């Protein structure tokens, strides 16, 4: 989880498609286990970076789960609160 966040937050690495893909794989298991921060980050990643509707739908579901748990990033991404 920490490695994935570091990769995504890194100014240079975070823009690389293969790095995003790797970070997404690192976030997948914690998100499945209910880790709210992982659900939020993976949901954002899937909604912003995935080209197909199925992945975007999964990303939105992850964001909704994180938002229900009170994650501010997820709430912002879903447009439920203003920054």
Order of alpha helices (4+ residues) and beta strands (2+ residues): alpha-alpha-alpha-alpha-alpha
